[in-house]
């Protein structure tokens, strides 16, 4: 018998059925789940160390190698969102006192800088105004001045809508004995990316963007150069949970018998496996073409409404997340709320340095269709007609 009376009654809300609104997610992520991925999430769980689960994990690794375009054996999943993969990269590569060069042209560079500082690295930011990108000359100046062991760049800066060119940066970094770390959380699958051919040493991404899988898993790959740096470090990584040596073993990357490290999210991995299968069936080049063409159609519709694109140079526009200048006289929150309340479409405002300056519209994976472009531009047109002006 219980020795005490319960002080907290069952919550009334939990005694009612779960209710989820039907909503089209056209922000920078997460994105809507296709039926096949939702079905995978409804399958029965199996043991995380069963041989069948190891087979699924191996298939996921092959899928990651395909979308990353890499042959790196040290390729695996992180149990956590893209932030977790970034932290895994930094906590394993950097040691206290290491020089770390960070491209800060949006919120993700800010986060990388913050994590590096917390770890005791000597962080050197290359700061750009929102909408800026980096040239080879600018990066070479930073490499020559600070002699970093690691450079961070964001391929798709979802807070500003900028696509960072990557060709030549890996070769440049290696000339200066520096590793190249790239964030491809929002860009992966939506625009060309070639890890091995572009000389990227560490690449990570997330499940909930173009891959249309549930949030909560991310994936990362390390070159042999990055592996050598991690495996020859003088101090243990601060995080046991994100220790790549343990994770590499658990994901079968070291040809040793697998040992338990943590309980992986089995159901989420079912969904991730199916999302990778879908993009493999479609083909990367077809996915890139789909996003490029659909986003070009979106840009034309937005400009027909009189809206201004935030990124001026078409070559630097991220083809999965479009940033639109908040029109003069409007409060961005009114526009976002109107589109959601009247059309059940979610778009978002800016984030970090772009907060208050832009609206962000995402066309990710299965959501990248002309039909969705027509729906969201119709909703924006109505919002511009009905939302109050001159409030600010």
ChimeraX attribute file (.defattr): number of C-alpha atoms within 10 A of each C-alpha:
attribute: neighborCount
match mode: 1-to-1
recipient: residues
	/A:1	3
	/A:2	5
	/A:3	5
	/A:4	6
	/A:5	6
	/A:6	8
	/A:7	5
	/A:8	6
	/A:9	6
	/A:10	8
	/A:11	8
	/A:12	7
	/A:13	8
	/A:14	8
	/A:15	8
	/A:16	8
	/A:17	7
	/A:18	7
	/A:19	6
	/A:20	6
	/A:21	6
	/A:22	8
	/A:23	12
	/A:24	18
	/A:25	23
	/A:26	24
	/A:27	23
	/A:28	26
	/A:29	25
	/A:30	21
	/A:31	26
	/A:32	23
	/A:33	20
	/A:34	17
	/A:35	9
	/A:36	12
	/A:37	23
	/A:38	17
	/A:39	13
	/A:40	18
	/A:41	20
	/A:42	12
	/A:43	12
	/A:44	9
	/A:45	12
	/A:46	12
	/A:47	12
	/A:48	17
	/A:49	15
	/A:50	9
	/A:51	11
	/A:52	12
	/A:53	17
	/A:54	17
	/A:55	11
	/A:56	16
	/A:57	23
	/A:58	17
	/A:59	16
	/A:60	25
	/A:61	24
	/A:62	19
	/A:63	21
	/A:64	24
	/A:65	20
	/A:66	17
	/A:67	20
	/A:68	26
	/A:69	17
	/A:70	20
	/A:71	16
	/A:72	18
	/A:73	18
	/A:74	23
	/A:75	26
	/A:76	28
	/A:77	25
	/A:78	24
	/A:79	20
	/A:80	17
	/A:81	19
	/A:82	25
	/A:83	20
	/A:84	19
	/A:85	26
	/A:86	27
	/A:87	17
	/A:88	21
	/A:89	24
	/A:90	22
	/A:91	24
	/A:92	23
	/A:93	24
	/A:94	23
	/A:95	22
	/A:96	14
	/A:97	12
	/A:98	18
	/A:99	22
	/A:100	26
	/A:101	28
	/A:102	27
	/A:103	23
	/A:104	26
	/A:105	26
	/A:106	26
	/A:107	21
	/A:108	24
	/A:109	21
	/A:110	18
	/A:111	17
	/A:112	25
	/A:113	22
	/A:114	12
	/A:115	18
	/A:116	25
	/A:117	16
	/A:118	11
	/A:119	18
	/A:120	14
	/A:121	19
	/A:122	19
	/A:123	23
	/A:124	20
	/A:125	19
	/A:126	16
	/A:127	16
	/A:128	13
	/A:129	12
	/A:130	22
	/A:131	22
	/A:132	19
	/A:133	22
	/A:134	18
	/A:135	13
	/A:136	15
	/A:137	11
	/A:138	11
	/A:139	19
	/A:140	17
	/A:141	11
	/A:142	19
	/A:143	23
	/A:144	10
	/A:145	10
	/A:146	15
	/A:147	19
	/A:148	22
	/A:149	21
	/A:150	24
	/A:151	25
	/A:152	24
	/A:153	25
	/A:154	28
	/A:155	24
	/A:156	28
	/A:157	29
	/A:158	30
	/A:159	26
	/A:160	32
	/A:161	31
	/A:162	30
	/A:163	25
	/A:164	20
	/A:165	18
	/A:166	20
	/A:167	15
	/A:168	14
	/A:169	22
	/A:170	21
	/A:171	17
	/A:172	19
	/A:173	24
	/A:174	16
	/A:175	12
	/A:176	14
	/A:177	15
	/A:178	23
	/A:179	27
	/A:180	25
	/A:181	26
	/A:182	22
	/A:183	26
	/A:184	24
	/A:185	28
	/A:186	30
	/A:187	26
	/A:188	25
	/A:189	27
	/A:190	29
	/A:191	22
	/A:192	16
	/A:193	22
	/A:194	15
	/A:195	24
	/A:196	15
	/A:197	13
	/A:198	16
	/A:199	21
	/A:200	27
	/A:201	25
	/A:202	26
	/A:203	24
	/A:204	28
	/A:205	28
	/A:206	32
	/A:207	30
	/A:208	27
	/A:209	28
	/A:210	30
	/A:211	30
	/A:212	28
	/A:213	29
	/A:214	24
	/A:215	18
	/A:216	18
	/A:217	24
	/A:218	23
	/A:219	25
	/A:220	25
	/A:221	28
	/A:222	25
	/A:223	23
	/A:224	14
	/A:225	14
	/A:226	22
	/A:227	19
	/A:228	12
	/A:229	16
	/A:230	23
	/A:231	13
	/A:232	9
	/A:233	13
	/A:234	9
	/A:235	11
	/A:236	13
	/A:237	21
	/A:238	12
	/A:239	12
	/A:240	13
	/A:241	14
	/A:242	20
	/A:243	18
	/A:244	25
	/A:245	17
	/A:246	18
	/A:247	24
	/A:248	19
	/A:249	19
	/A:250	22
	/A:251	23
	/A:252	20
	/A:253	19
	/A:254	15
	/A:255	10
	/A:256	10
	/A:257	8
	/A:258	17
	/A:259	13
	/A:260	12
	/A:261	15
	/A:262	12
	/A:263	10
	/A:264	17
	/A:265	14
	/A:266	20
	/A:267	18
	/A:268	20
	/A:269	24
	/A:270	24
	/A:271	26
	/A:272	31
	/A:273	23
	/A:274	24
	/A:275	27
	/A:276	24
	/A:277	17
	/A:278	18
	/A:279	21
	/A:280	14
	/A:281	10
	/A:282	11
	/A:283	14
	/A:284	21
	/A:285	13
	/A:286	14
	/A:287	21
	/A:288	20
	/A:289	15
	/A:290	21
	/A:291	26
	/A:292	19
	/A:293	14
	/A:294	20
	/A:295	26
	/A:296	14
	/A:297	15
	/A:298	23
	/A:299	19
	/A:300	11
	/A:301	17
	/A:302	20
	/A:303	12
	/A:304	12
	/A:305	13
	/A:306	10
	/A:307	18
	/A:308	17
	/A:309	20
	/A:310	21
	/A:311	21
	/A:312	11
	/A:313	10
	/A:314	13
	/A:315	12
	/A:316	17
	/A:317	23
	/A:318	27
	/A:319	29
	/A:320	31
	/A:321	30
	/A:322	27
	/A:323	29
	/A:324	23
	/A:325	19
	/A:326	22
	/A:327	17
	/A:328	11
	/A:329	11
	/A:330	16
	/A:331	18
	/A:332	22
	/A:333	14
	/A:334	16
	/A:335	26
	/A:336	20
	/A:337	18
	/A:338	21
	/A:339	22
	/A:340	18
	/A:341	11
	/A:342	11
	/A:343	17
	/A:344	17
	/A:345	21
	/A:346	23
	/A:347	22
	/A:348	22
	/A:349	23
	/A:350	22
	/A:351	18
	/A:352	14
	/A:353	16
	/A:354	22
	/A:355	15
	/A:356	15
	/A:357	20
	/A:358	24
	/A:359	28
	/A:360	27
	/A:361	26
	/A:362	30
	/A:363	30
	/A:364	33
	/A:365	27
	/A:366	18
	/A:367	22
	/A:368	24
	/A:369	18
	/A:370	16
	/A:371	10
	/A:372	19
	/A:373	23
	/A:374	14
	/A:375	13
	/A:376	24
	/A:377	18
	/A:378	16
	/A:379	20
	/A:380	21
	/A:381	17
	/A:382	16
	/A:383	18
	/A:384	17
	/A:385	9
	/A:386	12
	/A:387	15
	/A:388	13
	/A:389	14
	/A:390	8
	/A:391	7
	/A:392	7
